[in-house]
Amino acid sequence: MTPAEQSQRALQFCQMAPVIPVLVINDISHARPLGEALVKGGLPVLEITLRTDCALDAIREMAGIEGAIVGAGTVLDADQMAAAREAGAVFAVSPGATPSVIDAARLSSLALLPGAQTCSEIMFLLEQGYTVQKFFPAEAIGGVAALKSIGAPLPQVTFCPTGGITPQKAGAYLSLGNVICVGGSWVAPNAALAAGDWQEVTELARAASRLGA
């Protein structure tokens, strides 16, 4: 799959809801009810970060949920790309972009949302064909003001900013012309997961699904 094709698929996924939940799952028993609660609340695109021992198993569980579009986050190398694909992921998200990750994505059937911070990184990815990119860590590198400034010289690129974004801040990002959606972890708070309060997760997802409307 070419970078242009990957970006087109990534754009389609990003258009499905204003928020992509960024999920760190430590207990595999949480995976299915968490995914079902998020989809029920209107957030079908789920990013499971590869930061825990059960992350790949969580992808397998969530990939079986009706209506869920499941991807792997924090993909750092070709081995993780292949493992995510085998587990059932349909897209991959990386905090940055290296030649090996880009090459692995080209050989896979996964859509890739590569991360960038600077204009040089954004331009490099654009040269490769990536018109949809992750802006990370958004709040730490200038947030809304930075993305607004970047949009002037680089209007060809659409972003999914992630990192430090809260429901209070999300609206300002979503109001920008070069932002298609945001990534956020607030829709799956640790306390709700520990308590098995899936109704709270659904309510948070429902509120997030209305952002930017």
PLY file of the C-alpha trace (Angstrom):
ply
format ascii 1.0
element vertex 213
property float x
property float y
property float z
element edge 212
property int vertex1
property int vertex2
end_header
0.00 0.00 0.00
1.43 3.37 -1.00
1.71 6.25 1.50
-0.98 8.11 -0.45
-3.30 5.12 -0.14
-2.44 4.80 3.56
-3.26 8.46 4.13
-6.55 8.13 2.29
-7.57 5.23 4.53
-6.36 7.09 7.61
-8.45 10.07 6.56
-11.51 7.87 6.23
-10.99 6.52 9.74
-10.33 9.97 11.19
-13.56 11.28 9.65
-15.66 8.73 11.54
-15.59 10.63 14.86
-13.99 13.78 16.27
-12.06 11.81 18.91
-9.94 8.68 18.62
-9.59 7.06 22.05
-5.94 6.41 22.92
-6.08 3.32 25.12
-3.48 1.84 27.47
-4.87 -1.54 28.54
-3.24 -3.35 31.46
-6.00 -5.89 32.13
-7.14 -7.97 29.19
-10.54 -8.50 30.81
-11.23 -4.80 30.22
-10.68 -4.95 26.46
-14.03 -6.15 25.15
-16.35 -4.23 27.52
-14.26 -1.10 27.08
-14.39 -1.35 23.30
-18.11 -2.05 23.33
-18.75 0.94 25.61
-16.75 3.29 23.36
-18.44 2.10 20.17
-21.84 2.38 21.84
-21.00 5.98 22.75
-20.19 6.87 19.16
-16.40 6.42 19.02
-15.77 3.45 16.70
-12.09 4.08 15.90
-9.93 2.70 18.72
-6.17 3.05 19.15
-4.64 0.45 21.49
-1.12 1.50 22.39
1.58 -1.16 22.36
2.81 -0.21 25.81
1.55 -3.15 27.85
2.03 -6.91 27.81
-1.57 -7.57 26.83
-1.85 -4.89 24.11
-1.83 -7.33 21.18
-4.39 -9.57 22.90
-6.52 -6.48 23.47
-6.38 -5.72 19.76
-7.54 -9.27 19.04
-10.45 -8.87 21.46
-11.54 -5.48 20.19
-11.18 -6.46 16.53
-14.12 -8.82 17.09
-16.46 -6.08 18.27
-19.15 -5.17 15.76
-18.61 -1.66 14.44
-15.11 -1.24 15.85
-12.17 -0.02 13.74
-9.11 -1.11 15.69
-5.55 0.08 15.34
-2.23 -0.13 17.14
-0.56 2.89 18.67
3.05 3.52 19.69
4.27 1.41 16.77
8.04 1.82 16.75
9.41 -0.80 14.36
8.67 -3.33 11.65
8.18 -6.21 14.08
5.46 -4.32 15.94
3.83 -3.40 12.64
3.68 -7.06 11.62
2.44 -8.19 15.05
-0.30 -5.54 15.06
-1.47 -6.64 11.62
-1.52 -10.29 12.68
-3.56 -9.37 15.76
-6.25 -7.74 13.64
-5.30 -4.07 13.52
-6.28 -2.15 10.39
-4.21 0.95 11.09
-1.02 1.89 12.91
-0.04 5.07 14.70
3.56 6.04 15.37
4.81 8.89 17.59
7.33 9.75 14.89
8.53 8.35 11.59
11.68 6.41 10.76
12.69 4.87 7.42
12.13 1.36 8.79
8.62 2.16 10.01
7.73 3.80 6.70
9.13 0.83 4.75
7.22 -1.63 6.93
4.01 0.31 6.41
4.48 0.28 2.65
4.73 -3.51 2.72
1.75 -3.97 5.02
-1.98 -3.56 4.50
-2.19 -1.15 7.44
-3.01 2.51 7.12
-0.27 4.53 8.82
-0.74 7.72 10.81
2.88 8.86 11.25
3.84 11.40 13.87
5.57 14.73 13.29
6.50 17.78 15.35
8.44 20.20 13.17
7.90 21.68 9.72
10.88 19.68 8.45
9.37 16.42 9.70
5.98 17.32 8.26
7.55 18.21 4.91
9.54 14.96 4.85
6.38 12.92 5.42
4.51 14.97 2.82
7.26 14.18 0.29
6.70 10.49 1.03
2.98 10.92 0.32
1.58 11.24 3.86
-1.00 14.02 3.76
-2.60 12.93 7.05
-0.28 13.01 10.06
-0.26 12.79 13.83
0.87 15.96 15.65
2.51 14.75 18.87
2.89 15.64 21.69
0.45 18.39 20.80
0.16 20.42 23.99
3.88 20.23 24.77
4.95 21.56 21.36
2.68 24.53 21.00
-0.81 23.13 20.71
-3.48 25.05 18.84
-1.25 28.06 18.15
1.45 25.88 16.58
-0.99 24.00 14.36
-2.63 27.23 13.25
0.75 28.62 12.23
1.80 25.41 10.48
-1.41 25.43 8.46
-0.44 28.60 6.60
2.65 27.26 4.76
1.53 23.61 4.76
-2.20 23.59 3.95
-1.87 20.22 2.19
-1.48 18.37 5.50
-4.31 17.33 7.80
-3.56 16.46 11.42
-4.75 14.34 14.28
-3.18 16.07 17.29
-2.58 13.90 20.34
-0.93 14.42 23.70
-2.28 16.36 26.64
-5.62 17.14 24.99
-8.61 17.34 27.32
-12.31 17.70 26.53
-11.98 21.36 27.46
-9.19 21.88 24.92
-10.44 19.60 22.15
-12.90 22.08 20.68
-10.21 24.64 19.92
-8.21 22.03 18.00
-11.26 20.80 16.11
-12.07 24.35 15.02
-8.85 24.50 12.99
-9.12 23.86 9.28
-6.15 21.48 9.27
-7.40 19.26 12.11
-9.67 16.32 11.28
-9.88 14.76 14.76
-7.98 14.54 18.03
-6.60 11.65 20.04
-7.54 11.49 23.70
-7.32 9.18 26.69
-9.90 10.98 28.85
-12.74 8.83 27.51
-11.31 5.78 29.30
-10.28 6.97 32.78
-8.39 4.51 34.95
-10.93 4.78 37.77
-13.81 3.78 35.50
-11.85 0.83 34.12
-10.88 -0.36 37.60
-14.51 -0.13 38.75
-15.88 -1.72 35.59
-18.06 1.35 35.10
-18.68 0.94 31.40
-21.70 3.22 31.50
-19.42 6.11 32.48
-17.18 5.28 29.54
-20.17 5.27 27.20
-21.31 8.65 28.52
-17.83 10.14 28.11
-17.64 8.75 24.59
-21.07 10.12 23.73
-20.02 13.59 24.90
-16.75 13.33 22.95
-18.60 12.26 19.80
-20.43 15.60 19.84
-17.31 17.77 20.06
-16.79 20.11 17.15
-20.37 19.68 15.95
0 1
1 2
2 3
3 4
4 5
5 6
6 7
7 8
8 9
9 10
10 11
11 12
12 13
13 14
14 15
15 16
16 17
17 18
18 19
19 20
20 21
21 22
22 23
23 24
24 25
25 26
26 27
27 28
28 29
29 30
30 31
31 32
32 33
33 34
34 35
35 36
36 37
37 38
38 39
39 40
40 41
41 42
42 43
43 44
44 45
45 46
46 47
47 48
48 49
49 50
50 51
51 52
52 53
53 54
54 55
55 56
56 57
57 58
58 59
59 60
60 61
61 62
62 63
63 64
64 65
65 66
66 67
67 68
68 69
69 70
70 71
71 72
72 73
73 74
74 75
75 76
76 77
77 78
78 79
79 80
80 81
81 82
82 83
83 84
84 85
85 86
86 87
87 88
88 89
89 90
90 91
91 92
92 93
93 94
94 95
95 96
96 97
97 98
98 99
99 100
100 101
101 102
102 103
103 104
104 105
105 106
106 107
107 108
108 109
109 110
110 111
111 112
112 113
113 114
114 115
115 116
116 117
117 118
118 119
119 120
120 121
121 122
122 123
123 124
124 125
125 126
126 127
127 128
128 129
129 130
130 131
131 132
132 133
133 134
134 135
135 136
136 137
137 138
138 139
139 140
140 141
141 142
142 143
143 144
144 145
145 146
146 147
147 148
148 149
149 150
150 151
151 152
152 153
153 154
154 155
155 156
156 157
157 158
158 159
159 160
160 161
161 162
162 163
163 164
164 165
165 166
166 167
167 168
168 169
169 170
170 171
171 172
172 173
173 174
174 175
175 176
176 177
177 178
178 179
179 180
180 181
181 182
182 183
183 184
184 185
185 186
186 187
187 188
188 189
189 190
190 191
191 192
192 193
193 194
194 195
195 196
196 197
197 198
198 199
199 200
200 201
201 202
202 203
203 204
204 205
205 206
206 207
207 208
208 209
209 210
210 211
211 212
